Amino acid sequence: MAKFVLTGGRFLEGSVTISGAKNSTLALMVASSLGKGDVFLTNVPLNSDVYTMADILRSIGVRVDISDEGVCINGADLNNYQPPYELIRKIRASFYTAGLLLARLGQAEVALPGGDEIGSRPVDFHMKGFQSLGADVAVEHGLMIAKSSGLKGSNFYINRASVGTTVNVILAAALAEGTTVLDNPAKEPEIVDTAILLNSMGAKIRGAGTDTIRIEGVESLHGCEHSVIPDRIEAGTFMIAAAAIGGDVLVKNVLSEHLRMPISKLREAGAEVTEGDSDIRVTTKSRCRSVDIETAVFPGFATDLQAPFAALLSQADGTGIIRETIFDNRFRYVDELRRMGADIKVERDTAIIRGVERLSGAPVEAADIRAGVSLVIAGLMSEGITEVSGVYHIDRGYENLEKKMTQLGASIKRVNDETDA
């Protein structure tokens, strides 16, 4: 199994170009399969989750061609309503195929999804959404089984502004008869990106990014070309890393409006943050100050950035508090940071982090994507050598992380076994 070997103590300097958004890409790949023409996606991050989604779509009859230029998807031959469990279990976004299959085939048998083990993320909301469109839905033997003789538009309130539910119901409603109105939908940029793609394919979706989304069903969708939005989580990760480790980093290919909360919190922590048209420069000349954060749905502080920010706080001046409001098991990285000397106490949904003068390198293990990258940041902040195992988690969400960090001057090396270290 691969691991990262890092040596701390080097400032980060230079520029890094952010990849397309992983979370958006996965939704876009499934949405592209609703049509019967070629959809060409550019600015696609070629991480392991994208390849897994490609395999899932191929298993149900969708043509997926991946190249350095992008991903070409054609759903004309979609014919299998039973994607294999061994693929579905790998990533949470695999459950988007349920909305796709209901819309195109009127039937879906999809295993309850996998992905990171970061707490309860039930699919009940998805199922209620499908039922509101007229589908018969049940859970049997670990499968969600849904059937419909023809989906029909309806009004549906989305509990907790769930991103997954919003995507799935949009997918199912795009080809339904009549108009569907979604109240309290997720407002994340990835939702807007998905709606823009579908509209380019011929869908009629209005209001994405607002409190109400209206979807007027159409008979069919066609091909188009679409560029994936920049990955706000990867951008936030490198911004936090620059502030935590120290240095002067220009983060390129970003949309500042997607990063308002991390920008605000980094400035509060003492970092100098300068916004350009499509880039953000983060400069830190001294130790950061501790701040408090509370995760929330967009436009609040993203839950995917709380673990990287915890690494920053672990060596900041003072005591910071992180309150996690989205998931109930997202502090699994804390024990690993403690191994490196961090002073962190967890009380239910809250982590109290007292900054120490210096972390020390240690062998640690990534439990999920964002926990893994927080350990990379901590390792680059630390004195000595840190080994991060479980790198396959990080590879799911970050394209060429070690290459990008190395370009900024970090000492990070991927090794496949002890003899390579």
C-alpha positions as CSV (number, residue, x, y, z in Angstrom):
1,M,0.0,0.0,0.0
2,A,1.2,3.5,-0.9
3,K,2.1,6.1,1.8
4,F,3.5,9.6,1.9
5,V,6.8,10.3,3.6
6,L,7.0,14.0,4.5
7,T,9.7,16.2,6.1
8,G,8.4,19.4,7.7
9,G,10.0,22.8,8.2
10,R,9.9,24.1,4.6
11,F,7.9,27.2,3.7
12,L,5.6,26.9,0.7
13,E,6.3,29.3,-2.2
14,G,5.1,29.5,-5.8
15,S,1.8,28.9,-7.6
16,V,-0.5,25.9,-7.8
17,T,-3.3,25.4,-10.4
18,I,-6.5,23.9,-8.9
19,S,-8.2,21.0,-10.7
20,G,-11.9,20.7,-11.6
21,A,-14.3,20.0,-8.7
22,K,-14.4,16.3,-7.9
23,N,-17.8,16.5,-6.2
24,S,-19.2,18.4,-9.2
25,T,-17.6,16.0,-11.7
26,L,-19.3,12.9,-10.3
27,A,-22.7,14.5,-10.5
28,L,-22.0,15.8,-14.0
29,M,-20.9,12.4,-15.2
30,V,-24.2,10.9,-14.1
31,A,-26.2,13.8,-15.4
32,S,-24.5,13.5,-18.8
33,S,-25.8,9.9,-19.0
34,L,-29.4,11.2,-19.1
35,G,-28.9,12.2,-22.7
36,K,-28.5,10.2,-25.9
37,G,-25.8,12.3,-27.4
38,D,-22.1,12.9,-26.7
39,V,-21.4,15.1,-23.7
40,F,-17.8,16.3,-23.4
41,L,-16.7,17.4,-20.0
42,T,-13.4,19.4,-19.7
43,N,-11.4,20.5,-16.7
44,V,-12.1,17.1,-15.2
45,P,-9.9,15.9,-12.2
46,L,-8.6,12.5,-13.0
47,N,-8.7,11.2,-9.5
48,S,-9.7,7.6,-8.5
49,D,-13.3,8.5,-7.7
50,V,-13.7,9.7,-11.3
51,Y,-12.4,6.4,-12.6
52,T,-14.7,4.5,-10.3
53,M,-17.7,6.5,-11.5
54,A,-16.7,5.8,-15.1
55,D,-16.7,2.0,-14.3
56,I,-20.1,2.3,-12.7
57,L,-21.6,4.1,-15.7
58,R,-20.1,1.6,-18.1
59,S,-21.6,-1.3,-16.1
60,I,-25.1,0.0,-16.9
61,G,-24.4,0.5,-20.6
62,V,-23.2,4.1,-20.7
63,R,-20.2,4.9,-23.0
64,V,-17.4,6.7,-21.1
65,D,-14.2,7.7,-22.8
66,I,-11.5,9.3,-20.7
67,S,-8.5,11.2,-22.1
68,D,-6.1,14.0,-21.1
69,E,-8.5,16.4,-22.8
70,G,-11.6,15.4,-20.8
71,V,-14.3,12.9,-20.5
72,C,-16.8,12.0,-23.2
73,I,-20.1,10.4,-22.1
74,N,-23.0,9.0,-24.1
75,G,-26.0,7.4,-22.5
76,A,-27.8,6.2,-25.6
77,D,-27.2,2.5,-24.8
78,L,-28.0,2.7,-21.1
79,N,-29.8,-0.6,-20.4
80,N,-29.0,-2.1,-17.0
81,Y,-30.9,-0.9,-13.9
82,Q,-28.8,-3.0,-11.5
83,P,-25.3,-1.5,-11.1
84,P,-22.9,-3.9,-9.3
85,Y,-22.6,-3.7,-5.6
86,E,-18.8,-4.0,-5.7
87,L,-18.6,-0.7,-7.5
88,I,-21.5,1.2,-5.9
89,R,-20.0,0.5,-2.4
90,K,-16.8,2.5,-3.2
91,I,-18.2,6.0,-3.5
92,R,-21.2,7.9,-2.0
93,A,-22.0,9.6,-5.3
94,S,-22.7,6.3,-6.9
95,F,-26.2,6.6,-5.6
96,Y,-26.9,9.3,-8.2
97,T,-27.4,6.4,-10.6
98,A,-30.8,5.8,-8.8
99,G,-32.2,9.1,-10.2
100,L,-30.6,8.4,-13.6
101,L,-32.1,4.9,-13.9
102,L,-35.5,5.9,-12.7
103,A,-35.6,8.8,-15.3
104,R,-34.4,6.7,-18.2
105,L,-35.5,3.1,-17.5
106,G,-38.3,3.6,-15.0
107,Q,-36.6,1.2,-12.7
108,A,-33.6,1.1,-10.3
109,E,-32.1,-1.4,-8.0
110,V,-29.1,0.3,-6.4
111,A,-27.1,-0.8,-3.4
112,L,-27.0,1.6,-0.4
113,P,-23.8,3.5,-1.1
114,G,-20.3,3.6,0.5
115,G,-17.6,6.2,0.5
116,D,-15.9,7.8,3.5
117,E,-17.0,6.6,6.9
118,I,-17.7,10.1,8.3
119,G,-21.1,9.5,10.0
120,S,-24.7,8.8,9.2
121,R,-25.7,9.9,5.7
122,P,-29.1,8.1,5.2
123,V,-30.7,8.0,1.7
124,D,-34.2,8.4,3.2
125,F,-34.5,11.9,1.7
126,H,-33.6,10.6,-1.7
127,M,-36.3,7.9,-1.5
128,K,-38.9,10.4,-0.4
129,G,-38.0,12.5,-3.3
130,F,-38.5,9.7,-5.7
131,Q,-41.8,8.8,-4.1
132,S,-43.0,12.4,-4.5
133,L,-42.5,11.9,-8.2
134,G,-44.7,8.8,-8.2
135,A,-42.2,6.0,-7.8
136,D,-42.7,3.0,-5.7
137,V,-39.7,2.7,-3.4
138,A,-38.6,0.0,-0.9
139,V,-35.3,-1.2,0.7
140,E,-34.7,-4.9,0.4
141,H,-31.5,-7.0,1.0
142,G,-29.4,-3.8,1.1
143,L,-30.8,-2.5,-2.1
144,M,-33.0,0.5,-2.8
145,I,-35.6,-0.8,-5.3
146,A,-37.6,1.8,-7.1
147,K,-40.1,1.4,-10.0
148,S,-42.3,3.8,-11.9
149,S,-44.6,3.6,-14.9
150,G,-43.9,7.3,-15.5
151,L,-42.5,10.0,-13.2
152,K,-44.7,13.1,-12.7
153,G,-43.7,16.5,-11.4
154,S,-44.5,17.4,-7.8
155,N,-43.6,19.8,-5.0
156,F,-41.0,18.5,-2.6
157,Y,-39.3,19.9,0.5
158,I,-35.7,18.8,0.9
159,N,-34.9,18.3,4.5
160,R,-31.5,19.7,5.7
161,A,-30.8,21.1,2.2
162,S,-29.2,17.8,1.3
163,V,-26.8,18.0,-1.7
164,G,-27.2,14.4,-2.6
165,T,-31.0,14.5,-2.5
166,T,-31.1,17.7,-4.5
167,V,-28.9,16.2,-7.3
168,N,-30.9,12.9,-7.4
169,V,-34.3,14.6,-7.5
170,I,-33.1,17.0,-10.3
171,L,-31.9,14.0,-12.3
172,A,-35.2,12.1,-11.9
173,A,-37.3,15.2,-12.5
174,A,-35.5,16.4,-15.7
175,L,-37.3,13.8,-17.8
176,A,-40.5,13.6,-15.8
177,E,-43.9,14.7,-17.0
178,G,-44.9,18.2,-15.7
179,T,-43.1,20.6,-13.4
180,T,-41.2,19.8,-10.2
181,V,-40.7,22.4,-7.5
182,L,-37.9,21.8,-4.9
183,D,-38.1,23.9,-1.8
184,N,-35.0,24.2,0.5
185,P,-32.6,22.6,-2.0
186,A,-28.9,22.6,-1.5
187,K,-27.3,25.8,-2.8
188,E,-23.8,24.5,-3.3
189,P,-21.9,25.6,-6.5
190,E,-21.9,21.9,-7.5
191,I,-25.7,22.0,-7.7
192,V,-25.5,25.1,-9.9
193,D,-22.9,23.5,-12.1
194,T,-25.1,20.4,-12.6
195,A,-28.1,22.5,-13.5
196,I,-26.0,24.5,-16.1
197,L,-24.9,21.3,-17.7
198,L,-28.4,19.9,-17.9
199,N,-29.8,23.1,-19.4
200,S,-27.1,22.9,-22.0
201,M,-28.4,19.4,-22.8
202,G,-31.9,20.8,-23.2
203,A,-33.3,20.6,-19.7
204,K,-35.5,23.4,-18.3
205,I,-34.2,24.1,-14.8
206,R,-34.5,27.4,-13.0
207,G,-33.4,28.7,-9.6
208,A,-30.4,26.5,-8.9
209,G,-28.4,28.2,-6.1
210,T,-31.6,29.8,-4.6
211,D,-34.3,28.7,-2.1
212,T,-36.4,27.2,-4.8
213,I,-35.6,25.1,-7.9
214,R,-38.2,24.6,-10.7
215,I,-37.7,21.8,-13.2
216,E,-39.9,21.5,-16.2
217,G,-39.6,18.0,-17.5
218,V,-38.6,17.5,-21.2
219,E,-38.9,14.4,-23.4
220,S,-35.2,14.0,-24.1
221,L,-31.7,15.5,-23.7
222,H,-28.9,15.9,-26.2
223,G,-25.2,16.3,-26.2
224,C,-23.1,19.4,-25.4
225,E,-19.7,20.5,-24.1
226,H,-19.2,21.7,-20.5
227,S,-16.3,22.8,-18.4
228,V,-16.3,21.7,-14.7
229,I,-16.0,24.4,-12.1
230,P,-12.8,24.7,-10.1
231,D,-12.6,22.6,-6.9
232,R,-13.3,24.9,-4.0
233,I,-12.3,22.2,-1.5
234,E,-8.9,21.7,-3.1
235,A,-8.5,25.5,-3.4
236,G,-9.4,25.9,0.3
237,T,-7.0,23.1,1.2
238,F,-4.0,24.8,-0.5
239,M,-5.0,28.1,1.0
240,I,-5.1,26.6,4.5
241,A,-1.8,24.8,3.9
242,A,-0.1,28.0,2.9
243,A,-1.3,29.7,6.1
244,A,-0.6,26.8,8.3
245,I,2.9,25.9,7.0
246,G,3.9,29.5,6.1
247,G,5.0,31.1,2.9
248,D,3.6,32.8,-0.2
249,V,1.3,30.8,-2.4
250,L,-0.7,31.9,-5.5
251,V,-3.7,29.5,-5.9
252,K,-4.8,29.7,-9.5
253,N,-8.0,28.7,-11.3
254,V,-10.4,29.5,-8.5
255,L,-13.7,31.3,-8.0
256,S,-13.5,33.6,-5.0
257,E,-17.3,33.7,-4.5
258,H,-17.1,29.9,-3.7
259,L,-14.5,30.5,-1.0
260,R,-15.9,33.4,1.1
261,M,-15.9,31.6,4.5
262,P,-12.3,30.1,4.3
263,I,-11.0,33.5,3.0
264,S,-12.7,35.2,6.0
265,K,-11.4,32.8,8.5
266,L,-7.8,32.8,7.2
267,R,-7.8,36.6,7.4
268,E,-9.1,36.4,10.9
269,A,-6.3,34.0,11.7
270,G,-3.8,36.6,10.5
271,A,-3.0,35.4,7.0
272,E,-2.8,38.0,4.2
273,V,-5.3,37.0,1.5
274,T,-5.4,38.8,-1.8
275,E,-8.1,38.1,-4.4
276,G,-7.5,38.3,-8.1
277,D,-9.9,37.7,-11.0
278,S,-9.2,33.9,-11.0
279,D,-6.6,33.5,-8.3
280,I,-6.0,34.0,-4.6
281,R,-2.7,34.7,-3.0
282,V,-2.1,33.6,0.6
283,T,0.9,35.0,2.5
284,T,1.8,34.2,6.1
285,K,4.9,35.6,7.8
286,S,4.2,34.6,11.3
287,R,2.3,32.0,13.4
288,C,-1.4,32.1,12.8
289,R,-3.9,33.1,15.5
290,S,-6.6,30.6,16.7
291,V,-10.1,31.2,15.5
292,D,-13.4,29.4,15.9
293,I,-15.3,27.8,13.0
294,E,-18.7,26.1,12.7
295,T,-19.4,24.0,9.6
296,A,-22.6,24.7,7.7
297,V,-24.2,24.1,4.3
298,F,-23.0,26.6,1.5
299,P,-22.3,29.4,1.8
300,G,-21.2,28.5,5.3
301,F,-17.9,26.9,6.2
302,A,-17.6,23.7,4.3
303,T,-17.4,20.5,6.4
304,D,-14.8,19.2,4.0
305,L,-12.4,22.0,5.1
306,Q,-12.7,21.5,8.9
307,A,-10.1,18.8,9.1
308,P,-7.4,20.8,7.2
309,F,-8.3,23.8,9.3
310,A,-7.8,21.7,12.5
311,A,-4.2,21.1,11.4
312,L,-3.7,24.8,11.2
313,L,-5.2,25.4,14.6
314,S,-3.1,22.7,16.2
315,Q,-0.1,24.9,15.9
316,A,-1.8,28.3,16.1
317,D,-1.4,30.8,18.9
318,G,-4.3,30.3,21.4
319,T,-7.3,28.1,21.6
320,G,-9.7,27.5,18.7
321,I,-13.0,25.6,18.6
322,I,-14.4,23.7,15.7
323,R,-18.1,22.7,15.8
324,E,-19.2,20.1,13.2
325,T,-22.9,20.4,12.4
326,I,-23.1,18.3,9.2
327,F,-21.8,14.9,10.0
328,D,-21.6,13.0,13.3
329,N,-18.3,11.2,13.0
330,R,-15.9,13.7,11.4
331,F,-13.2,13.9,14.1
332,R,-11.7,10.5,13.4
333,Y,-8.4,12.3,12.5
334,V,-8.0,13.8,16.0
335,D,-6.2,10.8,17.5
336,E,-3.7,10.9,14.6
337,L,-3.0,14.6,15.2
338,R,-2.5,13.8,18.9
339,R,0.2,11.3,17.9
340,M,2.0,14.3,16.4
341,G,1.7,16.3,19.7
342,A,-1.6,18.2,19.0
343,D,-3.6,19.2,22.1
344,I,-7.2,18.5,21.1
345,K,-10.2,17.6,23.2
346,V,-13.4,16.4,21.5
347,E,-16.8,16.8,23.2
348,R,-19.6,15.4,21.0
349,D,-19.8,17.7,18.0
350,T,-17.0,20.1,19.1
351,A,-13.2,20.0,19.0
352,I,-11.3,22.3,21.3
353,I,-7.8,22.8,19.9
354,R,-5.1,24.4,22.0
355,G,-2.2,25.4,19.7
356,V,1.2,24.0,20.5
357,E,4.6,25.5,19.6
358,R,5.5,22.7,17.2
359,L,4.1,19.3,16.1
360,S,6.5,16.4,15.7
361,G,6.6,13.9,12.9
362,A,5.1,10.5,13.5
363,P,3.5,7.6,11.6
364,V,-0.2,8.3,11.1
365,E,-3.0,6.8,9.0
366,A,-5.6,8.6,6.9
367,A,-9.2,7.6,7.7
368,D,-10.9,9.5,4.9
369,I,-10.1,12.0,2.1
370,R,-10.1,15.2,4.1
371,A,-8.7,13.7,7.3
372,G,-5.8,12.4,5.1
373,V,-5.0,15.8,3.7
374,S,-5.1,17.3,7.2
375,L,-2.3,14.9,8.2
376,V,-0.3,15.9,5.1
377,I,-0.6,19.5,6.2
378,A,0.3,18.6,9.8
379,G,3.3,16.6,8.6
380,L,4.6,19.6,6.5
381,M,4.2,21.8,9.6
382,S,6.0,19.4,11.9
383,E,9.6,18.9,13.1
384,G,11.0,15.7,11.6
385,I,9.6,13.0,9.4
386,T,5.9,12.0,9.1
387,E,4.6,8.9,7.3
388,V,1.0,9.0,6.2
389,S,-0.5,5.7,5.3
390,G,-4.0,5.1,3.7
391,V,-3.0,7.4,0.8
392,Y,-5.7,5.8,-1.4
393,H,-8.2,7.8,0.6
394,I,-6.5,11.1,-0.4
395,D,-6.2,9.9,-4.1
396,R,-10.0,9.8,-4.2
397,G,-10.3,13.5,-3.8
398,Y,-7.0,15.1,-4.9
399,E,-5.3,14.9,-8.3
400,N,-1.5,14.8,-8.0
401,L,-1.4,16.2,-4.5
402,E,2.2,15.3,-3.9
403,K,3.3,16.8,-7.3
404,K,1.5,20.1,-6.5
405,M,2.9,20.2,-3.0
406,T,6.4,19.5,-4.3
407,Q,6.1,22.3,-6.8
408,L,5.5,24.6,-3.9
409,G,8.7,23.4,-2.2
410,A,7.3,20.8,0.2
411,S,9.2,17.7,0.9
412,I,6.7,14.9,0.2
413,K,7.3,11.5,-1.5
414,R,5.0,8.7,-2.4
415,V,6.4,5.3,-1.6
416,N,4.8,1.9,-2.3
417,D,6.6,-0.2,0.3
418,E,9.3,0.0,3.0
419,T,12.1,-0.6,0.5
420,D,11.2,2.5,-1.4
421,A,11.4,4.8,1.6
